[in-house]
Amino acid sequence: MNYRLSTVMARETFGSDTTKIIDLDMADPISQLIIELAVTNVGSISATAHAIASLAKIELVDGSDVLYSLSGYEAEAADIIHNKVMRSNWNIYLDGNDCQRFIGINFGRYLWDPILAFDPKKFKNPQLKLTLDVGAGGCASVSNKLRVWAAMFDQKPVTPAGFLMHKEIKSYTLSSAAHEYTDLPRDYPYRKLFIRNLEAGTEPCQNIGNVKLSEDQDKRVIFDHDVVDLLRTIAATNPQLVEQIIFIGQAATTNVFTTVSERATATFATWAGAVGTGVFASYGSAGGRMVVDAGATENAVAIVAGWVPHGVYEIPFGDQMDMDDWYDVTKVGSLKADITGVSGIDGTETCQIFLQQLRKYAA
């Protein structure tokens, strides 16, 4: 057998905020780590945030060397964009039920990539760290569950040349019509650059305007475009997101949190064994939140479609399957990002910049 799926951590329940540390002491290379977050809902109330908010941070470290560091929102968005598909999540925001989210840490260009994989033997003490904020997501959650698998090479001998590394570079507050300049790292080649803004009720393109990336004081401009233009051009191969969300509809408004943050649409139906009123109206469907009015208090299911997972825009560099075609920033003297806030925003909106980089193993 060439491959196997190994349980790294059996399902464990946490009733308070914690950081779970898992030693990665296996011998075989890993193509993906897959994390399950299950957020247990309490009470028949409107959700306060998307379930993924409970996974505050995912880190992969080797001592002081940080190999992966993203929030749950960022990690799930990067996984969706990387694989161009949403995982088999179970989004049930009802009392006593778990919202289950599955997030992949992708070390290769695709699952079972023999060239790029995480080889634990190349490091001294690699550890996966999962930080929970138990009550941050779902409906008044007081309990979270975690489980971790590794998609590993087994009897197929591989000698990976390196792996894909993910890190948040910066988080800052946007300002109206103002430029934010960021000196970007030039240590490892870029496969993707991600820019994120998530504000409930507002599409990210209403907060982030133009994005410019330039080398050596504008000697060479890599791109200089609005984020929406980037979405519709070089990132246009990303498919539309579609997910099911089960929630309690109320005659008063209900917040329904989604992965979709831009151009969100939804259809609704009663989620019950008997016919209900089946009357639902939604508005303010942007920034990962839908505000829903129901004709009566009843369980409902929404089929939501749209774009930009968790407010994350992707900027891919070159042929994504050809490592030699990625953006080799190690040969650049300086590299600067210039991100402009949209005129009129109130100055409380935040923006995150994070990267997917090629990190090669030493010869």
LUMBA-584862 format. One record per residue (C-alpha): residue in three letters; x, y, z. Coordinates in steps of 0.001 Angstrom, whole numbers, plus 524288, in hexadecimal, padded with zeros to 5 digits. Example, Ala and Ser with C-alpha at 12.3 -4.5 7.8 and 13.67 -1.06 7.14 Angstrom:
% residues 2
ALA8300C7EE6C81E78;SER835667FBDC81BE4;
//
This chain:
% residues 363
MET800008000080000;ASN805D580CFD7FBCA;TYR7FE1B815E8804B6;ARG7F6D6815A98118F;LEU7EE5981E5E819FF;SER7F35881E39827F2;THR7ECA68238683416;VAL7F5F382D2383A6B;MET7EC828311D84535;ALA7DFF182A2F848E3;ARG7D40B832BF84B39;GLU7D59983A6B857C6;THR7CC09843C285E68;PHE7CFE4850D286453;GLY7C74A858D786D67;SER7D0408649486E94;ASP7D9C486C4E86662;THR7E63F864B886430;THR7F1C98622385B44;LYS7F32D853D5857B7;ILE8011F84FE485441;ILE80325843BB84BF3;ASP8108583DF58491F;LEU8127C839EE83AFB;ASP81C0782EF183D84;MET8188F8261C83210;ALA82301821B282879;ASP81BB38225C81B8B;PRO8195B82ED1813B3;ILE80C178356E81519;SER8046283A7C80980;GLN7F97C840D681185;LEU7F58E842CD81F93;ILE7E6C88431782113;ILE7E0808496282CF2;GLU7D28B847AA83185;LEU7CCB685265839DF;ALA7BF6084F4583FC2;VAL7B88B85A8D846A1;THR7AD2D8566484F5D;ASN7A1B885FE584F0A;VAL799EA8636985B32;GLY78C18868F685B23;SER7828986C778506B;ILE788D48796384D32;SER78F3588073841F8;ALA79D9687D7783FC2;THR7A7538879784459;ALA7B1BF8842583A44;HIS7B5D1879CC83079;ALA7B9C386D0983710;ILE7C7A586E3E831D8;ALA7C9A787A0583AC7;SER7CBD887061845F8;LEU7D88686BE383F9E;ALA7E04787808842EA;LYS7ED638738D83D8E;ILE7F40586826836C8;GLU802C786750837D4;LEU80D2585DBC83383;VAL81A1E8605A83A22;ASP8277385A5783BC3;GLY82CA8860E6847EA;SER82CF286F66844A3;ASP82BB386CA983602;VAL81DA486F83831B4;LEU8199B8675D825EE;TYR80B0586A4B825D2;SER80371874D182D17;LEU7F59E878B58294B;SER7E8AA87B3F82FF6;GLY7DDC18716782DE2;TYR7D72887ABC82459;GLU7E3BB87C6B81C8F;ALA7E72486DFA81CC8;GLU7D9EA8698E817EC;ALA7D9AA873C680D2D;ALA7E76887009808BD;ASP7E362861A98088C;ILE7D72F8646D8006F;ILE7DE9D86CE37F6B6;HIS7E9EA863327F5F1;ASN7E146857777F2D6;LYS7D66585F0F7EBE6;VAL7CC09857CD7F3A2;MET7C57A858A3800E0;ARG7C73284D1B809FF;SER7BBE5844E880F22;ASN7B7DB84DFD81A1C;TRP7AB7E84C488221F;ASN7A61E859AD82565;ILE79B3D8577582F37;TYR7991D8630F8383A;LEU78EB685CAF840D7;ASP78E5285A6084F79;GLY7969E84EAF8539C;ASN79C1984C60845FC;ASP7AA0884DCB8412A;CYS7AE5C85676835FB;GLN7B94884E8782FC9;ARG7C3BF8553F827CB;PHE7CEFD84E2D82119;ILE7DB68855AD81DE8;GLY7E703850A581630;ILE7F51B854E4817D5;ASN7FA3A852A380A28;PHE808B584FDF808C1;GLY8085784C547FA50;ARG80264851BA7EDF8;TYR7F827847057EEFE;LEU7F55483B587F7A1;TRP8004A831397F656;ASP8098883A987EF93;PRO81674832E27EFCC;ILE81ECD83F117EDDC;LEU81957847BD7F894;ALA815EB841DE805D3;PHE819048441F8141F;ASP823F683B228187D;PRO8247C83ABD82772;LYS83213834BB826E9;LYS83759841AB821B6;PHE834278484C82EA3;LYS837FA8466383CD9;ASN82AE484731843CD;PRO81F9784B1783AF6;GLN8130584E2784239;LEU8053B851B383E24;LYS7FEEE85BCC84704;LEU7F03685DFA846C1;THR7EAF08697184E92;LEU7DC7E8697785230;ASP7D3BF874D9855DB;VAL7C87086C2F859EE;GLY7BD778763085A30;ALA7C19487E3984E67;GLY7B9C5876B684429;GLY7AC6D87060842CF;CYS7A0EF8723D84C00;ALA7A5A7874E3859F5;SER7AF1A8697F85923;VAL7B5168647F865C6;SER7BB96858A785F94;ASN7C48E8565E853EC;LYS7C9E68499684E83;LEU7D66D84769846E1;ARG7DB6F83C1A83EB2;VAL7E74683B47835A9;TRP7EB218320582AA4;ALA7F7418312882228;ALA7F6D582D24813D4;MET803FF8264581348;PHE80C7D81F3A80988;ASP80DDD810F080D36;GLN8149B806D9804AC;LYS8170E810687F9B7;PRO824DE815CD7FB9E;VAL82544824737F970;THR82FD282E787FB94;PRO828C383B8D7FBDB;ALA8308F8476F7F7E4;GLY829278505A80136;PHE81B908544480586;LEU811D485F6C804E2;MET812C78688681089;HIS807C4871A3814E5;LYS8093487DA081D98;GLU801E1889FB820F4;ILE80AEB8957881E6E;LYS802E38A0D882364;SER7F5E18A4CB82958;TYR7F23F8B322829F9;THR7E6CB8BC9B82A15;LEU7E2798C26381D27;SER7E0BC8D11A81BAA;SER7D7CB8D86281272;ALA7DE598DB1D80548;ALA7EB9B8D8BC80B8A;HIS7F70D8D0C080698;GLU7FD068C65480F66;TYR80ADA8C2B880B6D;THR810808B5A280F67;ASP81E468B0AE80D2A;LEU81C628A265809A6;PRO825FA8977C80D05;ARG82F8E892F78029D;ASP8340F8864D808E3;TYR82C6787C0B8011B;PRO8259287C0A7F3C6;TYR8171287F7A7F37B;ARG80CCA876717EDE7;LYS8015687E747F2DD;LEU7FF0B88B267FA0A;PHE7F24288CDA8017C;ILE7EB6B89949805DB;ARG7E0248987A80F81;ASN7D5B08A15A814DB;LEU7C9B089C3681BE5;GLU7BF328A53C8211F;ALA7B1AD89FA88238B;GLY7A7E18A5F081A5D;THR7B2098AC1381154;GLU7B8828A63880564;PRO7C7688A6A780682;CYS7C85F8AE537F9D3;GLN7C0F18B947800B3;ASN7CC4A8BAA280A37;ILE7D83F8B6EB80222;GLY7DA548BE717F595;ASN7E6B58BDC07ED8E;VAL7F2038B46A7EF9C;LYS7FF738B7447EA27;LEU80B948AED07EADD;SER8186A8B4947E64F;GLU826EA8B19E7E666;ASP8322F8BAC47E926;GLN82A8E8C77E7EADA;ASP8217D8C5427DF3A;LYS82C3E8C12F7D5F3;ARG823618B5BB7D2F1;VAL814CD8B5837D627;ILE80F8F8A7947D74C;PHE801698ABC27D807;ASP7F9A98B7FA7DB03;HIS7EB3B8B4A37DB2A;ASP7DEA48B4D87E2E4;VAL7DC2A8A87D7EAEA;VAL7CFCA8A57C7E33D;ASP7D7768A5F97D690;LEU7E15089C627DC43;LEU7D62F8933C7E012;ARG7D053893837D27D;THR7DCFC8923C7CAD0;ILE7E90488AEF7CFA5;ALA7E14B8844B7DA9A;ALA7D565881747D22A;THR7D7BF872BB7D270;ASN7D2C58725A7E064;PRO7C51486C7D7DFD6;GLN7B907872047E643;LEU7B77286DC17F46B;VAL7AB36866127F7F3;GLU7A7B7861668059A;GLN79C1A85CF280DB6;ILE7992A8637D81AB4;ILE78ED585EBC82441;PHE789EC868A482E45;ILE77E2D86CED83629;GLY77619876E982ED6;GLN76F01880CF8372E;ALA7648F88B0C834EA;ALA76EC78945183A23;THR77B7E894DD83299;THR78541889AD832D3;ASN793A188AE282F7D;VAL798308800A82673;PHE7A6EF87F8C824E0;THR7AC9887A5881836;THR7B9B1877E3811C3;VAL7B54B8808480671;SER7B89588EE480818;GLU7B5DF894D17FABC;ARG7AA2A894157F172;ALA7A2FB88B097FAC1;THR795CE885587F6EB;ALA78D8F87B1C7FDDA;THR78182872BB7FC97;PHE77A3286E19808B8;ALA77174862DD80CBF;THR76B5B85E3381969;TRP773CF853E882058;ALA7696384B71826B3;GLY7615E83F1D8256C;ALA7551B846D282275;VAL751B68524D819D4;GLY7548985F718200C;THR7522586D1F81B5B;GLY75E7286CB281325;VAL75EB287B678122E;PHE76C308817881325;ALA7721988E6980F44;SER7806A8922E80FC8;TYR787F489EC180E4C;GLY795318A43B811B3;SER79B10897D180C16;ALA7A95D89B8380BDA;GLY7B5D2899F881382;GLY7B2A588C1A817C5;ARG7A58E88F5881E0E;MET7978D88E5581959;VAL78CB6894E2820FE;VAL7807288C7581FA4;ASP7725288F1682340;ALA769348835B82438;GLY75A7C882FF823BD;ALA75A9787B0183043;THR7643C874D0839B0;GLU7687086860832C4;ASN774AE8612982ED8;ALA7795D8644E82141;VAL783DF8609381777;ALA78A8786A5B80E94;ILE791F6867308022D;VAL79BAB8725580133;ALA7A3F18759C7F55E;GLY7ADE58802E7F2A0;TRP7BC35883C37F26D;VAL7C8208877F7FA9C;PRO7C91F87DE280602;HIS7C9DA884D081327;GLY7CD468918680C48;VAL7D9CB88C408062B;TYR7DE918903D7F8AC;GLU7E8FC888037F205;ILE7F40B88D0C7E9A5;PRO7FA778813B7E30D;PHE807F3882247DD05;GLY80AFB87B117D055;ASP8078486D377CC76;GLN802F9867817D953;MET80806859F27D5E3;ASP8158C85E997D190;MET81E50861FD7DD1E;ASP8281F868967D434;ASP81D99872127CFB5;TRP81A21877497DD39;TYR81E33884C67E1BF;ASP82C49883CD7E65C;VAL82D0188F6E7EF74;THR83A9388B6E7F41E;LYS840038923D7E811;VAL8391889F127EAE1;GLY83F838AA987F1C3;SER832F88AF577F851;LEU824C08AB6D7F77D;LYS8199B8B40C7FC00;ALA80AE38B2557FCAD;ASP8026A8BE827FBD7;ILE7F4488BC147FFEE;THR7EA638C7237FF6F;GLY7DE928C8098084D;VAL7D1C98CBCC801A9;SER7CDBE8D9E3803A1;GLY7C3608DB9A80E18;ILE7C61A8CF9381684;ASP7C55B8D24182512;GLY7D34B8CE388286B;THR7D03F8C256830D8;GLU7D17E8B849825FE;THR7DD678AF7A82621;CYS7E59F8A96F81B70;GLN7EE7489D8A81BE6;ILE7F960899EE81288;PHE7FE2888BE08120F;LEU8063C883708090C;GLN807EE875EF80344;GLN8167387412800DD;LEU81F66869887FBB7;ARG829108653180617;LYS8333A85BB780116;TYR83AB785244809A6;ALA8493E8541180ADE;ALA8510F84B6A801BB;
//
